Amino acid sequence: MDDNSEKKDGISTCKSAGCPRGKLVSYNWLGDVPGDMNNFDMVEVLFKNTRKGYYKNSIGLQLNVGDLVAVEACPGHDIGTVSMVGKLVALQMKKANLRADAEIRRIFRKAKPTDIEKFEAAKAREYDTMIRSRKIAKDLGLDMKIGDVEYQGDGNKAIFYYIADERVDFRQLIKVLAETFHIRIEMKQIGARQEAGRIGGIGPCGRPLCCSSWMTNFVSVATSAARFQDISLNPQKLAGQCAKLKCCLNYEVDSYVECVKQLPSKEVHLETTTGTYYFFKSDIFKKELTYSTDKNVPANLVTISAERAFEIIALNKNGVKPDDLRLESERDKAVVREFGDILGQDSVTRFDKKKKKKKNSKRQFDNNQPKQQERREQQNRQPKQDGSPKQNAQQPAQQRQQRPNKPKNRPKGPRQNSDMQRTPNDRQHQDNNEKK
C-alpha cells in the first residue's frame, strides 16, 4: 500500500483522490462528464467482504467516492463506503440484475464520529464471535465451517458466512447463537472459491490469487479444459488452494479450441506403402503432428505439418497410398534432434564421467627425497682413493680421455670377457704390454 493510502472499513482508499481500491471497485469512465448530465440519485455503497448495495440519495447529499455513510438496514442502520456515484450506477444496477420490484433503501447521512465508534466496537467483536460460534456448531454436530462474521454498523445484527458440502439444518444453531450473543442472526452460505478469495494467498505462479485480487464472479471449470490443452490430469496439479479446479484453466482454453479445429482428428490413421501410422502427439500452435507405426509405443516417429496430413488423408480416401509421409524436400531438411539441456543446467551424466587425476609434482618430489639421501649416504661410506680429493676427482676424467671410443653398434652374441676365449697371440700381446 502506498503512503497516500489508508484503510476504511477494511477497504483500501486513496487519500489524495478518495478512491477505494479493490476487486469490487469499477472505474467510473463517466465521472468527468461536465454539467448535470452525470447526476443520478442512486449511489453504490461497498461493505465488508464481497457485499455491495445500491441506495437512494433522497436527501440530496453531496457524496464523493470514499465517503463513509450511514444507510438504512433491517433493523437499524449500517456503515459503508461510497464506491461509485453518477450515471454509471444505473449500468451497474443493470449488471447486478436487480429486480424492478426490489426494495430500495435510502441513505440517512454521512457517518458521524459516534457512528464510527459504534462500528469500530462492533468490528472488534467479530473474531471472538467467529471462534465461539465454531465451537457451538461443533457441539451440535453440524457438518459446516463458519468462515467469517460481519457485524452491522450499529451492532444489532451479524451475518455468519459458512461453508458446507451438503444441506445443513441450522435452526437450532440460530437459536443458540441468538441466546449467546443477544443479536439478530443471518446465515449466508459461500462456496470454497469465495472462501479462498476471502482468505487470499500466493498461487503456484508466484502471484496473489486471482480470486482475491481481481476476479468478481466465478465460472465453472471442467476437466475438458485441461484435455484441450494437453495437460496431465493430475488432481494435485490441477486443484487450487480451494481444492477445486484452478480458474486459470479457462484463460487460454478458447485459443486452444480454435487451433485444434485446424488439425485433423486424432482417430484418423495414415496409410502408406510401408505401413500404417497412428497419431502420437501434436504441437497445436506450430500445427505439427507426430505419427508412430505402433499404437502404444513410440516407434519410427515422423513429424509432418497439418497441411501434409490433410493431403495424405485425401489420398487415402481415393485409395492412393504415398511412399512416405514426408515430402522429398522435407526429407532433406529433416535433422535428428539430439537431447539438449533446455534449462541450461549441468549434464545428466556428469557423475558418470571419470575425472583424470592430476599429477602432484610436489608430492613426487617429497617421495624422491629419501631415495636421494640414501644414495648420498652410500657414496660417503665407500673408501676414498689415495691422494688429494682434487686428484681423485681428476683421475676419472683422465681415464675417460684415454679410453678408446667403443662402437655404438655391438655385434649380437656372447660377450668375450673370459681368457679361455682369447687366442694365444692375444695373450702374448697383452703380456708384452704389461712388461712395458
C-alpha positions in Angstrom: 0.0 0.0 0.0 1.3 3.5 -0.9 2.0 6.2 1.6 -1.0 8.2 0.4 -3.5 5.4 1.2 -5.4 4.3 4.2 -7.9 1.7 5.3 -11.6 2.5 5.9 -14.0 -0.3 6.9 -11.5 -2.9 5.6 -11.3 -1.1 2.2 -8.1 0.4 0.9 -8.8 4.1 0.0 -6.6 6.7 -1.6 -6.2 9.9 0.5 -5.4 12.2 -2.5 -8.2 11.1 -4.9 -10.5 9.5 -2.2 -11.0 6.4 -4.4 -11.3 2.9 -3.0 -9.1 0.2 -4.4 -10.3 -3.4 -4.5 -11.5 -6.1 -6.8 -15.2 -5.0 -6.5 -14.4 -1.4 -7.4 -15.2 -0.3 -11.0 -13.7 2.6 -12.9 -16.2 5.4 -13.4 -15.5 6.4 -17.0 -18.4 8.8 -16.9 -17.2 10.7 -13.9 -15.6 13.6 -15.8 -18.7 14.5 -17.8 -19.4 18.2 -17.2 -22.8 19.6 -16.3 -25.8 17.9 -14.9 -25.7 15.0 -17.3 -23.8 12.9 -14.8 -26.2 13.4 -11.9 -28.1 10.4 -10.5 -29.9 9.8 -7.3 -28.7 6.2 -6.8 -25.3 5.6 -5.1 -23.3 2.4 -4.9 -22.1 1.5 -1.4 -19.4 -1.1 -0.6 -19.3 -3.2 2.6 -17.1 -5.8 4.1 -16.2 -9.0 2.0 -18.0 -9.3 -1.3 -21.1 -7.3 -0.4 -22.4 -4.3 -2.4 -25.6 -2.3 -2.1 -27.4 0.4 -4.1 -29.1 3.1 -2.0 -31.2 6.2 -2.9 -29.8 9.6 -2.1 -33.2 11.1 -1.2 -31.8 14.0 0.9 -29.5 15.2 -1.9 -26.2 14.9 -0.1 -23.0 15.9 -1.8 -21.3 12.5 -1.8 -17.9 11.6 -3.2 -16.2 8.3 -3.7 -14.6 7.1 -0.4 -17.1 8.8 2.0 -18.4 6.8 4.9 -22.2 6.9 5.0 -24.9 5.5 7.3 -27.5 3.6 5.3 -30.8 2.0 6.1 -30.8 -1.6 7.3 -33.3 -4.0 8.8 -33.3 -3.3 11.6 -31.2 -0.2 12.4 -28.5 1.3 10.2 -25.3 0.1 8.6 -22.0 1.8 7.8 -20.4 1.5 4.3 -18.1 3.3 1.9 -19.3 5.1 -1.3 -17.7 3.3 -4.2 -19.5 5.0 -7.2 -21.8 8.0 -8.0 -23.3 9.3 -11.2 -24.9 7.7 -14.3 -22.7 4.7 -14.3 -24.5 3.4 -11.2 -27.5 2.7 -13.4 -25.4 0.4 -15.6 -24.0 -1.3 -12.5 -27.5 -2.0 -11.2 -28.4 -3.5 -14.6 -25.3 -5.7 -14.4 -26.3 -6.8 -10.9 -29.7 -8.0 -12.2 -31.7 -6.0 -9.6 -35.4 -6.7 -9.9 -37.8 -3.8 -10.7 -39.9 -4.6 -7.6 -36.9 -4.8 -5.3 -36.9 -2.7 -2.1 -34.8 0.4 -2.5 -33.3 1.6 0.8 -32.1 5.1 1.4 -29.0 6.9 2.8 -29.5 8.5 6.1 -26.5 10.8 6.5 -22.7 10.9 6.3 -21.2 8.9 9.2 -20.7 10.8 12.4 -17.9 10.2 14.9 -20.4 8.4 17.2 -21.5 6.1 14.3 -17.9 5.3 13.5 -17.1 4.5 17.2 -20.0 2.1 17.4 -18.9 0.5 14.1 -15.3 0.0 15.3 -16.5 -1.6 18.6 -18.8 -4.0 16.7 -15.9 -4.9 14.3 -13.7 -5.7 17.3 -16.1 -8.4 18.4 -16.1 -10.3 15.1 -13.1 -12.6 15.6 -14.2 -13.7 19.1 -17.7 -14.3 17.9 -16.4 -16.5 15.0 -14.3 -18.7 17.3 -17.2 -19.2 19.8 -19.7 -19.9 17.0 -17.4 -22.6 15.6 -17.3 -24.4 19.0 -21.1 -24.2 19.2 -21.6 -25.7 15.7 -19.1 -28.5 16.6 -21.0 -29.3 19.8 -24.3 -29.5 17.9 -22.7 -32.0 15.4 -23.2 -29.8 12.3 -21.1 -30.6 9.2 -20.3 -27.0 8.4 -17.5 -24.4 8.8 -18.1 -20.8 9.8 -15.6 -18.8 7.9 -16.3 -15.2 8.9 -18.6 -13.0 10.8 -19.7 -9.5 9.8 -21.4 -7.2 12.3 -23.8 -4.5 11.2 -22.8 -0.9 11.8 -25.0 -0.4 14.9 -24.0 -3.8 16.3 -27.6 -5.2 16.5 -27.2 -7.8 13.7 -24.4 -10.2 12.5 -24.0 -12.1 9.2 -22.4 -15.6 9.6 -20.7 -16.8 6.5 -20.4 -20.6 6.4 -19.2 -23.4 4.1 -20.9 -26.8 3.8 -20.8 -29.5 1.2 -24.4 -30.7 1.9 -27.6 -29.1 3.1 -27.4 -28.2 6.8 -30.3 -27.7 9.2 -29.0 -24.8 11.4 -32.3 -23.8 13.0 -31.1 -25.0 16.4 -27.7 -23.2 15.8 -29.5 -19.9 15.2 -31.4 -20.2 18.5 -28.2 -20.9 20.4 -26.3 -18.1 18.7 -29.1 -15.6 19.4 -29.2 -16.6 23.1 -25.4 -16.4 23.4 -24.7 -13.1 21.7 -28.1 -11.3 22.1 -28.2 -10.2 18.4 -30.1 -10.9 15.3 -28.5 -13.8 13.3 -28.4 -14.1 9.5 -26.7 -17.2 7.9 -25.2 -16.9 4.4 -23.6 -19.8 2.6 -20.5 -19.2 0.4 -18.5 -21.6 -1.8 -15.0 -22.8 -1.5 -13.7 -20.4 -4.2 -15.2 -17.4 -2.3 -13.6 -18.6 0.9 -10.2 -18.9 -0.8 -10.7 -15.4 -2.2 -11.6 -14.0 1.2 -8.6 -15.5 2.9 -6.1 -14.8 0.0 -2.7 -16.3 -0.7 0.0 -16.9 -3.2 -0.6 -19.2 -6.2 1.8 -21.6 -7.9 2.6 -18.9 -10.4 4.1 -16.7 -7.6 1.4 -14.1 -7.8 -1.6 -13.3 -5.5 -4.6 -15.5 -6.1 -6.9 -14.3 -8.9 -10.0 -14.8 -6.8 -8.6 -12.4 -4.1 -7.1 -9.8 -6.4 -9.4 -9.1 -9.4 -12.0 -11.8 -10.0 -15.5 -10.8 -9.1 -17.5 -13.8 -10.4 -16.6 -17.5 -10.7 -17.2 -19.6 -13.8 -17.4 -23.4 -13.6 -14.2 -25.2 -14.6 -14.3 -28.6 -16.2 -11.6 -31.2 -16.8 -12.2 -30.8 -20.6 -10.3 -27.5 -20.4 -7.2 -29.5 -19.3 -7.7 -32.1 -22.1 -7.9 -29.4 -24.8 -4.5 -28.0 -23.6 -2.9 -31.5 -23.3 -2.3 -31.0 -19.5 -1.8 -34.1 -17.4 -5.0 -34.9 -15.4 -3.2 -34.9 -12.1 -5.6 -33.7 -9.3 -2.7 -32.4 -7.2 -1.5 -30.1 -10.1 -5.0 -29.1 -11.4 -6.5 -28.2 -8.0 -6.0 -24.8 -6.4 -6.0 -23.8 -2.7 -9.8 -24.2 -2.6 -9.5 -27.9 -3.6 -11.4 -27.1 -6.8 -10.1 -26.9 -10.4 -7.9 -23.8 -11.0 -9.8 -20.9 -12.5 -6.8 -20.2 -14.8 -7.5 -23.4 -16.8 -10.2 -21.3 -18.6 -8.0 -18.4 -19.5 -6.4 -20.0 -22.7 -8.8 -22.8 -23.5 -10.6 -20.8 -26.2 -7.5 -20.3 -28.2 -6.6 -24.0 -27.9 -10.1 -25.0 -29.1 -9.8 -22.7 -32.2 -6.3 -24.2 -33.1 -7.5 -27.8 -32.6 -10.2 -27.2 -35.2 -7.5 -26.6 -37.8 -5.9 -30.0 -37.1 -7.1 -33.5 -38.3 -8.7 -35.8 -35.9 -6.6 -38.0 -33.6 -8.6 -41.1 -34.5 -7.6 -40.9 -38.2 -4.7 -43.2 -39.3 -2.4 -42.5 -42.2 -1.8 -45.3 -44.8 1.5 -45.6 -46.7 3.1 -48.3 -48.8 5.5 -49.1 -45.9 2.7 -49.4 -43.3 0.1 -47.6 -41.1 0.9 -44.6 -39.0 -1.0 -43.7 -35.8 -1.3 -40.4 -34.1 1.2 -39.9 -31.3 1.3 -36.2 -30.3 0.8 -32.7 -31.7 2.1 -29.2 -31.4 -1.1 -27.2 -31.6 0.3 -23.7 -32.2 3.0 -24.9 -34.7 0.4 -27.1 -36.5 2.7 -30.1 -36.5 1.7 -33.7 -35.8 3.8 -36.7 -34.9 2.9 -40.2 -36.0 4.1 -43.6 -34.9 4.0 -47.0 -36.5 2.8 -48.5 -33.2 -0.4 -47.6 -31.4 1.0 -47.8 -27.8 4.8 -47.4 -28.2 6.6 -44.5 -30.0 8.3 -46.3 -32.9 9.6 -44.7 -36.1 8.3 -41.3 -35.2 7.6 -39.0 -38.1 6.6 -35.3 -37.7 4.7 -33.6 -40.5 2.7 -30.4 -40.9 -1.1 -30.3 -40.7 -1.4 -29.5 -44.4 0.6 -32.6 -45.4 -1.6 -34.7 -43.0 -4.8 -33.5 -44.8 -3.2 -34.3 -48.2 -2.5 -37.9 -47.1 -6.0 -38.3 -45.7 -7.4 -37.1 -49.1 -5.2 -39.6 -51.0 -6.2 -42.5 -48.7 -9.9 -41.7 -49.3 -9.2 -42.1 -53.0 -7.4 -45.4 -52.5 -3.9 -44.0 -53.0 -1.0 -44.7 -50.6 2.1 -42.5 -50.7 5.6 -43.9 -50.3 6.4 -41.7 -47.3 4.6 -39.3 -45.0 7.1 -36.6 -45.7 7.8 -34.8 -49.0 11.2 -35.1 -50.6 12.0 -31.5 -49.6 11.1 -32.3 -46.0 13.2 -35.4 -46.0 16.3 -33.5 -47.0 15.7 -30.9 -44.3 14.9 -33.5 -41.6 17.5 -33.3 -38.9 17.7 -35.8 -36.0 17.4 -33.8 -32.8 19.5 -35.0 -30.0 18.8 -34.5 -26.4 19.5 -30.9 -25.3 19.6 -29.3 -21.9 16.9 -26.6 -22.4 17.2 -25.4 -18.8 20.9 -24.7 -19.0 21.7 -26.9 -16.2 24.5 -29.5 -15.8 24.6 -32.7 -17.8 22.6 -35.6 -16.5 25.6 -37.9 -16.9 28.1 -35.6 -15.3 28.7 -38.0 -12.4 29.3 -41.0 -14.8 32.5 -39.5 -16.3 35.7 -40.4 -14.6 37.9 -37.4 -13.7 41.6 -37.7 -14.6 43.8 -37.4 -11.6 46.3 -34.6 -11.8 49.9 -35.4 -11.0 51.1 -33.7 -7.9 54.7 -32.7 -8.7 55.3 -31.6 -5.1 54.3 -35.0 -3.7 56.6 -36.8 -6.2 59.5 -34.5 -5.1 58.8 -35.4 -1.5 58.8 -39.1 -2.2 62.1 -38.9 -4.1 63.9 -37.1 -1.3 64.6 -40.2 0.9 65.9 -42.2 -2.1 68.4 -39.4 -3.0 69.5 -39.2 0.6 70.2 -43.0 0.7 72.4 -42.7 -2.4 74.4 -39.9 -0.9 75.0 -42.0 2.3 76.1 -45.0 0.3 78.7 -42.8 -1.6 80.0 -41.5 1.6 80.5 -45.0 3.0 82.8 -46.1 0.1 86.6 -45.9 0.8 88.4 -42.9 -0.6 91.3 -43.3 -3.1 94.9 -42.3 -2.3 95.8 -38.7 -3.0 94.1 -35.5 -2.5 90.4 -35.1 -3.3 91.3 -33.0 -6.3 93.5 -35.7 -7.8 90.8 -38.3 -7.2 88.3 -36.1 -8.8 90.5 -35.5 -11.9 91.5 -39.2 -12.2 88.2 -40.5 -13.7 88.2 -37.6 -16.2 91.7 -38.6 -17.4 90.7 -42.3 -17.7 87.7 -41.3 -19.8 90.0 -39.4 -22.2 92.4 -42.4 -22.6 89.6 -45.0 -23.2 89.1 -45.8 -26.9 85.7 -45.0 -28.4 83.6 -48.1 -28.5 81.5 -48.8 -31.5 77.8 -48.0 -30.9 76.5 -51.0 -32.7 77.9 -54.0 -31.0 77.6 -57.4 -32.6 75.0 -59.6 -31.1 76.2 -62.7 -29.3 78.0 -63.8 -26.1 80.4 -61.3 -24.5 84.1 -62.3 -24.9 85.5 -61.5 -21.5 87.0 -64.8 -20.3 90.6 -65.8 -21.1 89.5 -69.2 -22.5 88.0 -67.5 -25.5 91.2 -65.5 -26.4 93.7 -66.7 -28.9 97.5 -67.3 -27.9 98.5 -64.3 -29.9 96.2 -62.0 -28.0 97.6 -63.3 -24.7 101.2 -62.7 -25.8 100.4 -59.2 -27.0 98.8 -58.4 -23.6 101.9 -59.7 -21.6 104.2 -57.5 -23.7 102.1 -54.5 -22.9 102.2 -55.3 -19.1 106.1 -55.5 -19.2 106.4 -52.2 -20.8 
